């Protein structure tokens, strides 16, 4: 098995939080090396898939960079990558087969977004011998492939399993981890059934919050993007991307009675997440759910329950206190320091309510999903 070294000439991602892709770097080919280097070198980490070329891309980052301590792993990988390694899918599966990690050592964190998931991911790093990764973005491409019907589930499950196992490796800062936590982008919840098929005994967590405060957080964090969206046409390419993130979008948009504003379309992200969780729950995919409101009220109690669910321990409570005291997204484009002091207006709240009223089951902003922990 061989890996192709690719040297970086330039970095080309359109904006910090953009989904990862093979086009994120301008590259030229270097030498070939044994592919097992991705297993033995802790500075190499899985970055993204390259479906067009049926290969996975790993990046090398400095040994001093702790990818478990950054708000978003994929952002730090792109910013600090020193070179790229390409591994064909066939070799990817063979490499993953050599990784000795049990389902019970893995915990997945799903969420609606804007609900404390980055904080929870960081809190898991305070637990004993845990590597918690916040948004390795290799799974974004898998979700999009599935949403577009380009690849069947029988192909995607082994791909998810191999990608996940190759993320579960020692780091320069944690040479002998005993557990791994992977916090996803919000839309990876759509793959919840496939992750359960790939790792049936792994723990899974779902974090969510009330619709009105979710919208308020979105408004404060992304209001400039929402204002720009009002001036732009919804192109077919953007529509396909949104549909992979919010599967309820096509049915909603086809209903002539529903508002089609950027706020309404944005609320479909929240609604699609809750809707998908309900479908997974009804389908027998086990998750422990926790509300942002609970995390705000008693973060230590929530984290104790989440640690127990994941089967990890906390020997240093002060380490958890330190995590809870800081902005877990500091240093990123959506840090608290960059948020605008704005609130949704009456028209936005009306659009939010119209979206909720449209759904036959999720009938209120403070809807509580089954499986939510009780404090």
N, C-alpha and C positions, 0 to 999 in steps of 0.2 A: 504494500500500500504506500502510495506516495502523495505528498501534498505539494502544491505549487506555491512557491513564495511570490508574492506580488508586492512590489515596492510602490510607495505612495508618492505621487507627484503633486497632488492637490486634493483638497477636501471640498465637497460640492453640495452638501445637504442644504435644502432651500431655507429651512429655519430649524431652530434648536430641537423642537419637539416633533419634527416630521418623522413619519415611519421610516425605519431603516430599509435600505435596499443596496443592491450591488453597485448602484450608480452614485453612492455617497462618496466615493473616492475616484480620482483619476489614477490609474495604476499602470505599471509596466511589469512584464514578467521577469522574474529572477530565476534562481536555481530551483531544483526540486529536492525535497528532503523526505525522510520517512514520516508517514502520516502519524505514527504513534507519538510524535513529539507533542501533539495536542493533549495527550494523556499525561505526559511526564513533565511538561513545562507549565508551572502555575501562572506564568505571565500571559499565557494564551487563553483566550475566552471566545466562546461562540458569539458572533455578532449578528449575522442574518443569513437567510437563505437566498440563493440565486436560482430561482426555478427555471429561468430560461436556459441555464447551462447545467442544470441538475447537480448543483454543488452547494456546499455550505462554506461560508466565509468566517474565519476566525481572525481576531486581531491580537497583536502583541502590544501590551502596554507596560510601562515601567513597573518594576517590582515594588516601588514605593507607593504606587497608586492602589488604594484599597477599594475595589469595585463594590464591596458590600457596604461602604460608608457613604456613598454618593446618593443624591436624591433619585437619579435616573441612570441606570447602568449604561444604557445605549448612548446617552449623551456623553458620558465620560469616556466610553470606548472610542467614540468617533473623534473626540477632541484630543485624546492622548495616544492614539494608535501610532506605533512606530513602523509597523509593516502588517501585511495581510497574508493569510494562508488560505488557499482554496482546497477543499477536500470533496471529492465526488460523493454523491449520496450513497453509492454502494459501499464505499469505504467507511462512510459515516456510521452506517449500521454495524459494520464489523468492529469498529472502534468502540462503539457504545456497548457492544456485547461483552467487552473486556472490563467494563466499569462495574465494580461490586458495590451496588447501592440497593437497599431494599425499599419497597414502597413505604414502609413505616418510617423511614428516615426522611421522607419528603412531605412538606406541607405546601399547599397551593393557596394563595390569597386572591380571590376575585372581588370585584367591587363595582359600584356605580360610577366611581370616580368622584373626586371632591368630597370624600367622606372619611378622611383620616387613614387611608390605606398606606400612604407613604410613611406616616408616623408608626403605624403598626409594624410595617416591614422593618423600620429602624429599631423598634423596640425588641423585635426578635433577635437582633444582633447582640442585645444585652444578655440574652440567655446563654447558658453554658454550651460551648463547643458548637455553636450554630453559625452557619453562613447564610445570611438572608440577602437575597438579591432583589432589588427594586427595578422591575421592568426590563429584564433582558428582552429584546424586541424581536427575537427570532420567530416568535409565534404570530406576529402580526401578519406575515406573509401566508402562514397556514390558514388563518381565519379568512383571509381574502380569497385564497384558492378555493376553500370550501364554499364560501358565499357565492362565488361565481360559477360553481359547478365544474371547475376545471379538473379536479382530482377527486376520486372517490374516497370514502372514509377508510376503506380497507388499506389504502396507501398512506393516508394521513396519520393513522394511529401509530404505525411503526416510526414514522418521521417524528411525531411528537415525542414518542418514547426515547428515541435516540438523542434528539436535541436536548431533552430534559436531563437525561443521564450524563451527557457531556457537559452540562452546566454544573453538575454535582461533583465538584472536584476540589481538592485543597487549593488554598490561596497563599500568597506569600505571607499574609498576616495570620492565617489559620491553617497550619500545615496538617492538622489531623482533625477535621470536623467530624461530628457524629450525626449531624442533621442539617438539612438544607430547607430553606423557605424561599419560595418564588412568588413574588407579587407581580401580577400581570397588569397590562393596560386594561381598561374597563371592557373593551370589546372581546377580550379573550374568554369572557364568560360564555360566549356563544359556542366555544369548544369544550365546555364543561363535561359533556357526555363522552367526548373523545379522550380527555384527560383521565376520566374515571375508567374508561376501557383500557387505557394504557397502564394506569397505576391504580387498580381497584382498592388497594388497602392504604393508599396515601390519605392524609388528612386534608380537608378542604374547608376554607373559611370564606364567608361572603359578608362584605361590609357595605352598608347602604345608609342613606339618610332621607329625611323628609324632602318632598319635592320642592317646597317653597324655599327652604334654606339651601338646597342644592342649586336652585336657580339663582339665588342671591350670590352664592359662591362663584358660580359661572359668570355672572354679571361682573363681579369685582375683578375676576381673573382674566376673562376673555372678552370684555365689553368692546374693546377696539376691534377684535375679530368679528364680533356680531354686527357692529356698525358697518364694517366693510362688506359683510355678507349681504346686507340690505341693498347694497349698490351693485351686486354682482348677480349674473344669471346662474341658475343651477344647471351646470353643464352635465352631459351624460357621464363623464368620467368622475366628477364629484358625486353625482347621484349613486354610482356604483360603489364608491368608497363609503358613502354614508349608509348605504343599504347593508354593507358588511358589518357596520358598527351598530346600526339600528334596523333590524329586520322588519319591524312594523312599518317602516317608512313607506313602502310601495302601496300597501293597503290604505294607510292613512291619507296619502296624497291623492289616491283615487276617489276618496270620499268628497263630494262637492260641498259638503256642509262644514268642513273643518278649516280652521285658519291655517294659512301656509307661510306664516311669518318666520324669520330666523329663530325667534324664541320658541315657536311651536315645533319647528324641526329639531331644535336643540333639546326640547323636552322629551322628544321621542328617544333620545339616548337613555335618559333616566327610565322612561316607561318600558323600553325594550329590555333593559337590564332586569327590572323587576319581573317582567313577563317571562323572560328566559329563566330566571331563577325558579319561578313557580313551575315551569315546565320540567326543569331538571329535578326539582323536588318531587313532583308527581311521578316522574320516571324512575325514581329510586336512586338518584345520585345524592349521596349524603353530604351535607355541608352544615357547619355551625354558623349561623348568621348573627351579626352584631350591628347595632345601630350607632351611627355617629353621635346621636344624642346621649347614648349610654357611655360612649367613650369620653364625651365632654363632662359628664356628671361624675363618673368614677373610673378614671382610666386604669388605675391599679387593679380594681376588681375585674374589669374587662380583660386586661392582659393576663391575669392569673388564669381565667377561664380559657383563653386562647392558648396559653402555654400548655395547660393541661390537655387540651384537645390535640395539640401537636405532639404531646409526649416529651416536652423539653422542660428543663429545670432552670431556675434562676438562683444563683448563689450570691450575686452581688446586687442587692436592691438599689444601691446608689447609682449603678450604671443605668438602670431603668429610669430612675429619677432624672438623670442628666438628659436622657433622650426625650422624655416627656416635657422638659423645660425649654426645649429649643424648637425652632422652626425646622421641621424635617425636610422642607423643600428649599432651605436657604442655599443661595448660590445658583439657583436655577432661574429660568425665565419666569416661573410662576411662584417665586418666593413671596412671602407676605409683604416684603418691602416694595414689591413692584405692583401690588394690587391697587386698584382705584377705589376711592371712597364713593361708590355709587350704589344705588338700590334699584331693583326692578320697579318700574312705574305701574300704574293701574292697568294699562293696556297689556303689559307683559304678564302680569298676574292673571288677567282674564284669559290670555292665550294659554297659560299654564293650566288653568282650571278646565279650559275647553279640551285640552289634550287628555287630561285625567277623566273627564266626563265621557270621552269617546270610548274608553276601554270598558269592557263589560264586567271586569272583576276588580281591577285596581281602581277603586272608586274614591280615594281621598289622598290628600297630600301626605298624611302621616300613616299611610298604609304599613302594616306590620306583617312581614312575611312569616310563614310557618318555619319552625326551626330556629327562631330568634332566641338567643340566650336570655334567661331571666336572672336578674341580680337580686 
